[in-house]
Amino acid sequence: MRIIWGIAGVVAVLTALAYRFGAKPPEDRTPEIRQIVQDATGIGRPTARVVVWPFLVWISSLVCFSAGMILNAHSILHRQGQSMLGWFLIAIFLATGILPGNVKIRGARWVAAKLNQADYDNAIARAGKLLRWFPETARFHYIQGRTLRYAGRLAEAEQAFRTSIEKGQIRPTLEQAFRLECLGEVLLELGRFKEATSAFEAATKIYPPYAGSYSGLAEVWLRQGREGQRALLSVDKALELRQNNVRTRHHDRHELAYMHANRAQALALLGRKEDALSAIETASRVGDPEFIPGLAATGWRCGVAYRILDQMGAANEQFRKAVEMDPHGLYGKLANAAMHEQIESHR
């Protein structure tokens, strides 16, 4: 019986390893994704750098696994039952395989805890600490870029997103679409509309169901004050894709608010006042109340929609709220600039 239980334990471990490190699905889009990214941004495949300490950790964990298997086999063959030390060493190996993914999740939450409060200095400092330990992890460069963008440090954010995309080119996945969309948002804020369009369009090619890239394309046209109908069609497609995607439907509520605010701007450009006002009301209601930078961003977008409708009192109220919520962030600064621009135009 002990031998049977020992064999069952070994089979369970090997099954877990096969699931974690087994063959990928047959469709391999790696070359296609890599080429799409390179065509849109000029970012190719970098030379992979070897970071010493993760490599040493993995070697040590493999040694633990081998030693654990040998101890268990020796103990079972000599009818001494299973080796507790052997299973302990195997557990170390499994923990080493699980922890990196857990670190990525917890690291993202650690930074988000400060970013949600618009505490940009501490959020950026936390992102920097993650990168000191995991400099080759694309996700942590992405997190740093997102934090820098909301802080209004756009040049640094652009570089962080480009680095994230570059690291992702080593083994590109659908996550490249999310990174491209974020790069597009920064380029949009910098007024580089052609480059932003290329980034958003590349994101749609990599992951067609991704709603954010279509909302980004709509915003490119809205920022230029033209193509209202085209922008409306694009943002409506974004809303449809988001609603149809059960995985993302209830996540990142601030992005849903942005879409409705962008829709309001498109409707205002088309002269559809009542529909635009309804979209503004929806945008103000559906956002994430715990994500302060997102509330400020929604307020600024709604203010722009009111301004297109020539309702300057309502526009300034939205801008004022954005400034109060996030005075040091990107959208608080944009809202503040919009209010001063309005004051100057009436002098």
Protein Blocks (a to p, Z undefined) as FASTA:
>chain_A
ZZmmmmmmmmmmmmmmmmmmmccdfbdcklmmmmmmmmmnopacddddddfklmmmmmmm
mmmmmmmmmmmmmmmmnonopafklmmmmmmmmmmmmmmmmmmmmmmmmmmmmmmnopak
lmmmmmmmmmmmmmmbmklmmmmmmmmmmnopamlmmmmmmmmmmmmmmmgcfklmmmmm
mmmmmmmmnopaklmmmmmmmmmmmmmmlmklmmmmmmmmmmnopaklmmmmmmmmmmmm
mmmmmklmmgokllmmmmmmmmmmmmmmnopaklmmmmmmmmmmmmcfklmklmmmmmmm
mmmmmmmnopaklmmmmmmmmmmmmmmbmklmmmmmmmmmmmmmmZZ
